[in-house]
Amino acid sequence: MGQHRRERSRRHRLLAPSLFTALSAVVVAAMVTGAHELNLSDATAAGKAARSVRTVAAPTPSATTEAPASPAPAAATTPSDSPTPSSSPTPTDTPTDTPTATPDTRSAVLGATAAAPTADKESAIVGALFSGSVTAGNHFCTASVLHSATGNLLLTAAHCITGTDGVVFAPGYRDGSAPYGTWQVTAVHTTTGWSQKGDVDEDFAILETAPNNGRKVEDVVGANRLGTNEPFGATVRLYGYPADAETASLCTNTTDKQSAYQRVIQCPSYPAGTSGGPWINTATGDVVGAIGGYQQGGDSDDTSYSAYFDHTIADLYSQAESAASA
């Protein structure tokens, strides 16, 4: 994780200086320095996808932090303010449950219903995205199963994925093993705001998956409902697969408002690879965010962001569900 280093201008010794030459040098130096500072201020971070390089430290978030320089979703309603997150989140290195039930048993219990799963079964709904073989060290982002009538949709961050070639999802992935199987990603749905402008306020994607031996992913492990227009001050469980780890990290804390269309949460040790990890409301079981958005999820391992879920992702969800059922 590097940081921009400001190059210091070299001092030049002037031979036979004159008043005019000296003044000209000062003016030119000021112009170069000003241009260099402008370029530094325009620098952006790469975020928490495993193949990204983080470059600048994240600012200290607050309810008054200005929104990132990106257009707000059209006709969006600004959500209400909310309390500051707890200063003492409760991180857990890995979810406490170890998957033991067979896929068929889980299907009978969870099915394709929209009922909120309990916390001990929630980790099976979250998984890692792989490019190619499902082997240790080969996952690059996090995703989770999103409830739908089609039973085959996933939620992740838009900056995580640009195509489907060789991308597979392994729910409940742990220590090189995919206990419930794997599902091939067949389509990626993002907003035009993201695809055309890279709008960080729309850094979310919905993925379609193909059946595995005739079984849809939601029928096997269950799913979380999409939650929209929820208060910023929600307590959530935050999941994510660090690129250098073989189990998911879990932290519980209260979210806050970073800007009009961005959530923020303080949870330690969420580095590269955790992008796309779901923010699951502890009260409702709904997924209300995904690591991404501002700084593509955050340049600090201890601070994470998410684009706010409002009508924009609700519209994308409807489009993805319609396409999946066609």
Buried (B, 14 or more C-beta within 10 A) or exposed (E): BEEEEEEEEEEEEEEEEEEEEEEEEEEEEEEEEEEEEEEEEEEBBBBBBBEBEBBBEBBEBEBEBEBBEBEBBEEBEEBEEBEEBBEEBEBEEBBEBEBEBEBEEBBEEBBBEBEBBEBEBBBBBBBBBBBEEBEEEBBBBBBBBBBBEBBBBBBBBBBBBEEBEEBBBBBBBBEEEBBBBBBBBEBBBBBEBBBEEBBBBBBBBBBBBBBBEEBBBBBBBBBBBBBBBBBBBBBBBBBBBBBEBBBBBBBBBBBBBBBBBBBBBBBEBBBBBBBBBBBBBEEBBBBBBBBBBBBBBBBBBBBBBBBBBBBBBBEBBEEBBEBBEE
